[in-house]
Amino acid sequence: QVQLVESGGGLVQAGGSLRLSCAASGLTFSNYAMGWFRQAPGKEREFVGRINRSGAGTTYADSVKGRFTISRDNAKNTVSLQMSSLKPEDTAVYYCAADYSGSVDYTLKDAYEYWGQGTQVTVSS
């Protein structure tokens, strides 16, 4: 049974930092590219960033580029999202997701086979 469990969410002031983690089990983690998405109230779930299987390649949404960093530890089956210079508009539930096929459409939700339950990030102004 595949499980992705996010942690590290919380309340932070604008300009602050937060680090989210996602622990994976029940899959060969190094075979999956990992993505982070977020969903604000009343909005669609949107792509935040992605890291490839080896961890050597990352890509980010323009809205977070330069502020967010994704990393992974294949020995520990974890992927992290380091968020800095947070803004109130970053407030959302953040989800990690796993992609086995290596889809070129990696900004789309449908590219990912497995999802975590999400963790809330709230940025106060």
C-alpha positions as CSV (number, residue, x, y, z in Angstrom):
1,Q,0.0,0.0,0.0
2,V,1.5,3.3,-1.1
3,Q,1.5,6.1,1.4
4,L,2.7,9.7,1.1
5,V,2.6,11.6,4.3
6,E,3.3,15.3,4.5
7,S,4.4,17.2,7.6
8,G,5.8,20.5,8.6
9,G,2.9,22.8,7.8
10,G,1.8,25.6,10.1
11,L,1.3,29.3,10.6
12,V,4.1,31.7,9.7
13,Q,4.4,35.4,9.2
14,A,5.0,36.9,5.8
15,G,8.7,36.9,5.0
16,G,9.2,33.8,7.1
17,S,10.3,30.3,6.2
18,L,8.9,26.8,6.5
19,R,10.1,23.4,5.5
20,L,7.6,20.7,4.4
21,S,8.5,17.0,4.3
22,C,6.9,14.1,2.6
23,A,7.6,10.6,3.7
24,A,6.9,7.8,1.2
25,S,6.3,4.1,1.8
26,G,5.1,1.1,-0.2
27,L,6.9,2.1,-3.4
28,T,10.4,2.1,-4.8
29,F,10.9,5.7,-4.1
30,S,13.8,6.3,-6.5
31,N,11.7,5.2,-9.4
32,Y,9.3,8.1,-9.0
33,A,9.7,11.8,-9.8
34,M,8.1,13.8,-7.0
35,G,5.9,16.9,-7.3
36,W,4.5,19.4,-4.9
37,F,1.1,21.0,-5.5
38,R,-1.0,23.4,-3.5
39,Q,-4.6,24.3,-3.2
40,A,-6.0,27.5,-1.8
41,P,-9.7,27.8,-0.7
42,G,-11.9,28.1,-3.7
43,K,-9.1,27.5,-6.2
44,E,-7.8,24.7,-8.3
45,R,-4.9,22.6,-7.2
46,E,-1.8,24.1,-8.8
47,F,1.7,22.9,-9.6
48,V,4.4,24.2,-7.3
49,G,7.5,22.2,-8.3
50,R,9.0,18.9,-9.2
51,I,12.2,16.9,-8.7
52,N,13.3,14.1,-10.9
53,R,14.1,10.6,-9.8
54,S,17.8,11.2,-9.0
55,G,17.3,14.6,-7.4
56,A,19.6,16.2,-10.0
57,G,16.8,18.1,-11.7
58,T,14.1,20.5,-10.4
59,T,11.6,22.8,-11.9
60,Y,9.3,25.3,-10.3
61,A,6.2,27.4,-11.0
62,D,7.1,31.0,-11.7
63,S,5.2,32.1,-8.6
64,V,7.6,30.3,-6.3
65,K,10.9,30.3,-8.4
66,G,13.8,31.7,-6.3
67,R,11.8,31.3,-3.0
68,F,11.1,27.5,-2.9
69,T,13.5,24.7,-3.1
70,I,12.8,21.0,-3.5
71,S,15.2,18.3,-2.5
72,R,15.0,14.5,-1.9
73,D,16.7,11.8,0.0
74,N,16.3,8.5,-1.8
75,A,17.9,6.6,1.1
76,K,15.3,7.9,3.5
77,N,12.4,7.9,1.0
78,T,11.7,11.6,1.7
79,V,11.2,14.7,-0.4
80,S,11.2,18.2,1.1
81,L,10.0,21.6,0.1
82,Q,11.9,24.5,1.6
83,M,9.9,27.7,1.5
84,S,11.3,31.1,2.2
85,S,10.2,34.7,1.8
86,L,6.7,33.4,2.2
87,K,3.7,35.6,1.2
88,P,0.1,35.5,2.2
89,E,-0.8,34.3,-1.3
90,D,1.3,31.1,-0.5
91,T,-1.4,30.1,2.0
92,A,-2.8,26.8,0.9
93,V,-2.9,23.1,1.6
94,Y,0.3,21.6,0.2
95,Y,0.4,18.1,-1.3
96,C,3.2,15.9,-2.4
97,A,2.6,13.5,-5.3
98,A,4.5,10.7,-7.0
99,D,4.9,10.2,-10.8
100,Y,6.2,6.8,-12.1
101,S,5.9,7.4,-15.8
102,G,7.9,10.6,-16.0
103,S,5.2,12.5,-17.8
104,V,6.1,15.5,-19.8
105,D,2.9,17.1,-18.6
106,Y,4.2,17.2,-15.1
107,T,2.5,20.4,-14.1
108,L,-0.8,18.6,-14.4
109,K,-2.4,16.7,-11.6
110,D,-3.2,13.7,-13.8
111,A,0.5,13.0,-14.3
112,Y,0.8,11.7,-10.7
113,E,-0.3,8.3,-9.5
114,Y,-0.1,8.8,-5.8
115,W,-1.0,11.7,-3.5
116,G,-0.5,12.6,0.1
117,Q,-3.3,13.9,2.3
118,G,-1.9,17.4,2.4
119,T,-0.6,19.8,5.1
120,Q,-1.9,23.3,5.7
121,V,0.4,26.3,5.3
122,T,-1.0,29.7,6.5
123,V,1.0,32.9,5.9
124,S,-0.2,35.9,7.9
125,S,0.4,39.4,6.7
